[in-house]
Amino acid sequence: MRFRRKPDATDLDTPSDAGVDEIVDDAVDARPDAGPAGPCDADDLPDDDVKRVDLGALLVAPADGRELRVQVDEKSGNVRSVILAAKDGAVELRAYAAPRNGDLWSEVRPQIAADAARRGGTATENDGPFGTELHCEVQVKTADGKVGSQTSRVVGFNGPRWMLRATFLGRPARDPEALVEWSTALSGVAVRRGAQAMPVGEQLPLNLPEDVRQAQADQAAAAATSDEQPGA
């Protein structure tokens, strides 16, 4: 496992927001028996001996050729989303509180489409391998100040009192065949809703893995000790 920070020029959800990515796991080979297809509830995880990265509301299994990152808000230090990235694209994952018996994904699609329109873009509903999806095109400003077009494919999964939203960028956003190839990344994801009462639509809390938090604490302690040394 590797730990480092790097600036993130483009937020997968709101490109104008600044943030940082914490790389919490390098790309590794996934086990062929990582679990049942599709994201599942944490209570339904199979006894498969797969070591999943515990990120609070999301448990993520290793995915072949994909790097696990978390996006952290620079001001608050809170984890905003989980990202699986590869050379050909990425998928951003966020989980939300939902009604026990409901279809939150159908309710939020118009909101996502309205946000795309507000940003001067478009959002089109299509039937895809994961059900109804949104194909979005919005204008974004690149790191060098130029204006470009960003294509994303947004899919949603309704679970017991939760909804998982997956936003694909890059090749899986444009190529349906590539999207199917990325299904293995989603099959290793489990959502931990928790028993706490939460408003419908509120994002479930995410956090860094315990070993990464400990590494941060150790680095902070070492920096504080260094600053206290004479002549520092």
N, C-alpha and C positions, 0 to 999 in steps of 0.2 A: 504494500500500500504506500502511496506517495502523497505528500501534502505540500502544496504551494499555492500562492495566490497569483492571479494575473488579472489585469484590467479587462473589463468586458465592454466593448464599444457599442454593442447592439443587444438590447434586451429582447428576448424572443417574444415578449408579450407587449411591451410598450417601448419601442426603439429609442425614444428620447430619454428614458430613465437611465441613470448611471448605476453600475453595480460591479461586483467582482465575482469571479468564478473560483470556487475552491475545488481543486481536483482531488477527489477522495479515493479514487481507485483507477489504476491503469487498465487499459483494455486487456482482457484475459479471455481464455477459452471458456465458453459456457458448456455446462454439462448437457448432454442430449436429453436427459430426463429431468429437466429443470422444473417441470410441473405441468399442470393442465393449461390449455390454451387460454389466452386472455387474462387480464388482471383479475385477481380474486381478493376476497376478504381475508384479512390476517387470520381469522378464526378457522378458515378453510384451507390453510396451507397444508400441503401433503408432507408426510414424514419422509423427505427425500434427501436429507443430509446436505442440502445446498446451503452454503453460507451466504446469507443475504446481508447487505449493508443496511443497518438500522438507522433510518433518518426521521424517526418519530412517526408521522402519519403514513410514511411510505417505507416499505421494505423492498429492496431492489437486489435481484440476483445478478451475478456476472453475466454479461452478454458478449458473445463472440465478436471481437474486433471493435468494441465500443467502449469509450471512456466515460466513467461516471463523474459528474461534476455537480456541485450545488451552487446556485446563484445567491449571493449574500448582499443584503442592503448595506451600503457603506455607512450610512448614518446610524441605523439602529442595531446593526449586527445580526439582524434576523435572517434566517434562510427563507428565500422567496420561492424558489422552485428547484426541482431536480432535473438535470439534463443528462441524456445519454447522447454522446457525440461520436461521430466517425468521420472519415474523410469525405464521404458523399452526402452527409447531412446530419441532422440532429433531431431529437424529440424532447420537448420540454413537458414535464409532468407536474400537475397541481391537483390536489384533492380538496373537495369541498363537502361541507355538511349538507345533507339532503333529507327529505321526508322519508319516513319508513317505507311507505308505499307511494311512490310517485315517479315522475319522469323529469327530473331537473334538467337533463340535457336538452329536452325539447323547449324548456322555458328559457334557457340561457342563450340558445342559438340566435334568437332575434336581437339580444343585447350585444352579442359579438358582432353581428352584421351591422348594427347601428354604430358601433364603435369604429368599424372599418370605414363606413360611409363618412363619419365625422372626420376621419383622417384623410379624406379624399380618395378612398379606395372602394373596392367592391367585395362582396361576399356572396357566393353562390352555393345553394344546397345541392348535394349530389348523393346518390346511393353508392357506398363503397364497401369494402370487405368487412368493415367494422360497423356497418349500418349507416344512418344518415350522417353526413359529414359536411363541413363548410370549407369551401375553397376560397381563400382570401388573397386579394392583391392590394397592397398598400404602398405608398411612397415612403421611403425612409432616407435619412441623411447618413451617408457613410462617414467613416472616421476622417477622411480627407476633405469633408465638407461638400461632396457631390451628392446629388439627389438620384436615387435609384429606386427600383421596384423590388419589393419583397413578396415572395409567394409563400403561403403557408397553408397547410391542410390541418383542420382542427376536428378531432373526433372526441366523442364522449362516451363514458361507460357508467351506467347506473348500477350502483351496488346497494347493499343493505345500509341505509342511512348515510350513504356517501355517493359522490359522483367524482370520477377521475376524468380530467381533461388532458388530452395529449395533443400538443401542437407540433406538427412536423415541419421542418425546414429543409431546404436543399433538395436533393433528388427524390426522397420519398414524398415531398410535397407536390412534385410535378409528375412523377412516374408511378402509376398504379402498381406496376410489377415490383418496383422498389419498395413501395409501401408494404406489400405482402411480405417481402424479405425482412422488414423491420418488425414483423409480428412477434418474432422470437424475443425481442427486447421487451415487449409488453407482457408476454406470457410469464416473465419472471418477476412481475411487480405485484405486490400485495398492499392493500390499503388497511391501515389500522385506524378505525373510526374513534374508538374510545367511548366511554360511557357518559362523558360530560355533556351537558345540555349546551347546544350551540344554535345560533340563528341559521335558518336555511340559507345557503349560499355563502356562508363564511368559510374562508379557507382553513383547512385543517393544519395545525401547527407542524412545522418541520424544524429539525435541528441537525447539527453536525454530529457524526458518530462520536462515541465516547472517547476513542483513542485520538481523534483529531482535536476534540476539545481539550484533552489533556496535553497534547502537543502545543496548542496555543497557550495554555496556562504556563507550561514550562518555558516557552519562549518569552512570555511576558515577565516571568520571574527572573530569567537570566538577564533580560534587558534592564530590569529595575536594579539588579545587583551591580551590573556594569556601571549604571549611572551614579551609583552611590560610591564607587571607588574614587579615591583621590586622584585628581587630574583628569577625571573622565569628562 
